Amino acid sequence: MQAVPFFQHDLGRPELDEIADVFAGPMLTTGDKVAEFERAFADYLGRRHVLGVTSCTGALHMALLALNIGPGDEVITTPMTFVATSTAILESGARPIFVDVEPDTGNLDACLVEAAITPRTRAILPVHLYGLMCDMRALREIADRFGLAIIEDCAHCVEGMRDGVRPGEFSDCACFSFYATKNLTCGEGGAITADRDDLIERLRLLRLHGMTKTAADRYREGYAHWDVTMLGWKYNMDNIQAAILMPQLRRLEVKLRDRERLAARYIEILSCVPGVTIPASRRHAIHARHLFPVFVDAKERDRLISEFSKRQIGTVVNYRPIHLLKYFRETLGYCDGDFPVAEAIGAETISLPFYPTMPFEFLDIVAEALASALHSAPAVHALA
Ligand SMILES: Cc1ncc(COP(=O)(O)O)c(C=O)c1O
């Protein structure tokens, strides 16, 4: 039986060479390699400033703090995402206010946002789920009308574009993840954009204890007394993480083309399988193709996951909706039925194996496993 992993990174010689470059110098923590990565990533995105950080969760937390969002404030966001989108809001002291999602994409439904705005609302925090950007033009129009900030969770979407808008372009801050399975990865890591000079300076302080000097400053300029001008955190990316990211940044577009070819083939073969729905893209969108989920009958979903597991095919659920997780039910008082579209997707979704170096024959193995598992409902089901 051919095992098919859910994900396989493609890091190797180029990353090792770049790490060797860091090892040859004195600075392992935040220094020249991080600055090089920040410049290159800002250029790639077409943004003025980027800071390298330790995670997207940290980036989201910092963005909220930099925008002075905290206790008593509300942030409108999606329940159909990884839990970090909401825990970052709670860490800032603000309250996440969920809005339901579009049934065909799982993205925050811009048409429902306005109804959730209250006098306490300070920001909208959309997530570009699976790699498809939300309708940023619609969200920006609402944010401008109500004087709200926008913080983008771009953990799934570096390469995307929609209606001519790219990540970071229509928001105050955009937050990226370089977690182990992301399109750009260094194991753990992240980045944040901000075009406003005052905002990036606040973020720079928030990233490192609120200190006015860093180790790299001391190395370059010699020791000078430093001060702490605000309460900061410990979210700085180090030179080794930046070294791992640099070669991947150079091949980002080539890898996107590889994933596009794989996605096109998955779509072709899975469209013929009854009972499988593939989440939609949008016209005028470049989909970053981070994940490849399918929606199946909710009654069959968990059985399919165990069938895949028996065949050593890796799958993941992205996501069970946040509002139904124990902590959120208990502390925020959410319950079943609050966001029916997110709940339906949460019950129906399975993410299939997907990574740029995945052999084409693996797609056929996965599709065949899905089709045969779907059409071999166990006897208990037949009796039920
Ligand atoms: C949508 C989304 N937001 C936020 C995060 C958190 O990213 P990190 O692990 O870099 O903190 C993730 C990570 O998987 C994610 O998928």
The ligand as a MOL file (V3000), in Angstrom:
LIG
                    3D

  0  0  0     0  0            999 V3000
M  V30 BEGIN CTAB
M  V30 COUNTS 16 16 0 0 0
M  V30 BEGIN ATOM
M  V30 1 C -5.6450 30.7970 9.5720 0
M  V30 2 C -4.5180 30.7650 10.5480 0
M  V30 3 N -4.3260 31.8090 11.3560 0
M  V30 4 C -3.3190 31.8460 12.2530 0
M  V30 5 C -2.4590 30.7920 12.3760 0
M  V30 6 C -1.3710 30.8430 13.4050 0
M  V30 7 O -0.1210 30.8250 12.7850 0
M  V30 8 P 1.1840 30.5510 13.6710 0
M  V30 9 O 1.2620 29.0960 13.9260 0
M  V30 10 O 2.3120 31.0530 12.7890 0
M  V30 11 O 1.0420 31.3580 14.8900 0
M  V30 12 C -2.5990 29.6700 11.5450 0
M  V30 13 C -1.6760 28.5300 11.6780 0
M  V30 14 O -1.8470 27.4480 11.2430 0
M  V30 15 C -3.6570 29.6520 10.6180 0
M  V30 16 O -3.8500 28.6010 9.8010 0
M  V30 END ATOM
M  V30 BEGIN BOND
M  V30 1 1 1 2
M  V30 2 1 2 3
M  V30 3 2 2 15
M  V30 4 2 3 4
M  V30 5 1 4 5
M  V30 6 1 5 6
M  V30 7 2 5 12
M  V30 8 1 6 7
M  V30 9 1 7 8
M  V30 10 2 8 9
M  V30 11 1 8 10
M  V30 12 1 8 11
M  V30 13 1 12 13
M  V30 14 1 12 15
M  V30 15 2 13 14
M  V30 16 1 15 16
M  V30 END BOND
M  V30 END CTAB
M  END
